[in-house]
């Protein structure tokens, strides 16, 4: 069975995670949901521990915690959905097969947080994921 850790830092990312968790196979495979306490709540609601499905661990990411990687299980994949932190190699190595990062623009244009906002500000006719 495939195992997955999901990293989200606001409600939009969590909505995507919910879609993944609704799948009966993914629900059994989800190991942990990680969110960031410093997530901006001005635009979107934060993800709370109460939102984690039964049996799925919930943890708040603290980039200053030297032992954070020990909280994470080894999994097949790590999904970064609406995640705003650059992750150190020791965390990325927790995925046996690979990491997937969803970004709301066509990279490398509009790297960083709020790329859709930048595309709108710059009157872009199109953007992507």
C-alpha positions, 0 to 999 in steps of 0.5 A, a space after each residue: 500500500 502506498 503511504 503519503 504525508 500531506 503538507 498544507 498551510 491553508 484551507 485551499 490546500 486542505 480542500 485538495 487534501 480532502 479530495 485525496 483523503 476521500 478516496 478509500 485507498 488514500 485514506 488508509 495510506 495517509 500517514 500525517 497532515 502537516 500544517 504551518 502555524 505561521 500560515 497567513 489567515 488573512 486571506 484563507 482560513 488555517 487548517 486545524 487539528 479538528 479537520 484531520 480524519 480519524 487515524 491520520 496524525 496532525 502536526 504543526 511545522 516549526 522550521 526552528 525545531 531541530 528534530 522536526 524530521 523525526 516527527 515525520 514517518 518515512 512514506 512513499 510520497 510527500 505531497 506539498 499542497 499550498 505549502 509556503 516553506 522551502 523544505 530542507 533535504 533531510 525532510 525531502 528524503 523522508 519520501 522513499 519514492 518522491 515529493 510532489 509540490 503543487 504550485 499555482 503558476 507556471 514555474 519558473 515565472 512567479 515563484 514564491 507565495 501568492 503567484 496568482 495574485 502576481 499574475 493578476 497584478 501584472 494583467 497576465 492573460 493566462 497562468 497555470 498550475 
